[in-house]
């Protein structure tokens, strides 16, 4: 690390708390935007977030928590935005238009801004003139709960400025967390959005009492559908099994694929899809399971204490795909079940006919 970066985190949900744990575990001081004063008082007094990942104990000398978003941004070099996508505009929309000048932005948002149908980088460009060179995305497969338990996980840092992305990633490398650098900034974000939709579908299938055999076929077809969308969206060289010699070295700060090739079977694409579809930690799978069991969307939302990003994403991707025109029968059916009141059993009867 050539220089010490000052990190700010906007958001104190499970993922924001997990990222705070990683950074402070490496003895980095952080500025941390937390919505409620009571949460801050509890954190400083009891050394843990009372609402999310409460097992994580923080060294509070490394924390500068505040309810003032501008204060976090002004006092930080690198700002991690880790609020749910549905709340991003409410959190950022009233800030000064030049507040991000000279800052590096890391998106830890695993969704799309629902009212705008925009990725966070496109919103930041429109509203704050943030150039893509200063924008990075951090993605899994990496459940916050497993970070809290220090189970071995992998994070991918994506940015068109790969050298800076690698420098940022170095702050997150731990004994239980390996980092990977990737230059596919649009692809990784769309993959993260789509995997949440497919995880909802996997949950619906489970709620409808489909078995593991069907689920494996559903997820395999979802992976192919996702790759088809990415190709049509402009990622021209998606390969499976294309691994450069550099990546055959021992795990550590892994480097991106050489040239323009993107291995969509890698962890940030297929790996994140698999864990989100299968894991009991997956809120999208849980939400879908409720729908499959007959819960209404509203009831399922009330039952959950966390946001299932795939719900809004299914509508956003339906709109976005009207111009992309990728063949997406699984995502389309999930959208119809959630937004057009199609019975889940009827939707999955149609999905059965499309699977190969």
C-alpha positions, 0 to 999 in steps of 0.5 A, a space after each residue: 500500500 503506497 499510502 494510507 487510505 481513509 475509509 468511510 462506510 455509508 450503511 450499517 446493515 449486515 453487509 456494511 457491518 461485515 465490511 466494517 469488521 474486515 477493515 477494522 480487523 486490519 486496524 484501519 480506522 473508519 468513518 461510519 454513517 449509521 442512521 440512528 443515534 441510539 445504534 451509535 450509543 449502543 455500538 460505542 458502549 457495548 462494542 457491537 451493532 445491536 441490530 446486525 451481526 451482533 456477535 462482531 466485537 469492534 475496537 471502538 477506538 477505530 470507529 468514528 460513527 456519525 448520523 451525518 453522511 456529508 461528514 463521513 464523505 468529507 473525512 474519507 478518501 474512499 467511500 463504501 456505499 452499503 445501503 440497500 439499493 432502494 434507499 440509495 437515492 434517499 441517502 445520497 440525493 440531497 448531498 452537495 453536487 461536488 461532494 464526491 470530487 477527488 474521492 474513490 467510490 466503492 459500491 457494496 450495493 447488490 441491486 439496482 436503483 429501483 425508481 431510476 432503473 440505474 446502476 449506482 455508477 450511472 446514478 453517481 455520474 448523472 447526479 455528482 459527475 463521478 467518473 467511472 475511473 473512480 468507481 469500484 464494486 465489491 462483490 462476493 460470493 461472501 455472506 455477511 454472516 460467514 464474514 462474522 464467523 470468519 469462514 474462508 470467503 472471497 471478495 472480488 473488487 472490480 474497476 476499470 482502473 485495475 491498479 487502484 482496485 488492487 490497492 483497495 483490495 489489499 486493505 481487505 485481505 485477511 486470513 479468512 478472506 481472499 481478494 480477487 481483482 476484476 475489470 468487468 465493472 458492468 458485468 459484475 454488477 448486472 450478475 449480482 442483480 440477476 443472481 438475486 432474481 434467480 435466488 428468488 426463483 430457487 426459493 419459490 421452487 423450494 416453497 413449491 416442494 420441488 426437489 434438489 434434482 429440479 433445483 440443480 437444473 433450474 440454477 444451471 439454466 439460470 447461469 446460462 440465461 445470465 451469461 446470455 444477458 451479459 453477452 447481449 449487454 456488451 460483454 463480448 468475450 465470456 468464456 468458461 474454463 479460460 484461466 490465465 497462468 497467473 491465476 494458477 498461483 496460490 490463492 491470495 490477491 488474485 489477478 484478473 483474466 488476461 485480455 478481454 476474456 471474462 470467465 463467467 464460471 468464476 466466483 463473482 459470477 457462477 459462485 455468487 449465483 450458487 451460494 445465493 440460490 442454495 444458502 440458508 443465509 440468502 434473504 432472496 431465497 428465503 423471500 422466494 420460499 415464502 412466495 412459493 408457500 403461498 405468502 403474498 408479496 406484502 406478507 413476505 416483506 413484513 415477515 423479513 427484517 432485511 431487504 430482498 434485493 431481487 424483488 425490485 430487481 426483477 421489475 428493473 431488469 424486465 424494463 432494462 431487457 426491453 432494450 437488450 432483448 435477451 432471452 430470459 424466461 426464468 427472470 421473466 417468470 419470477 417478475 410475473 409471479 412477484 409483480 403480475 400476480 401469476 400463481 407460482 405453480 403456474 409460472 413454474 409449470 411454464 419454466 419446466 417447459 423451457 429447461 434443458 
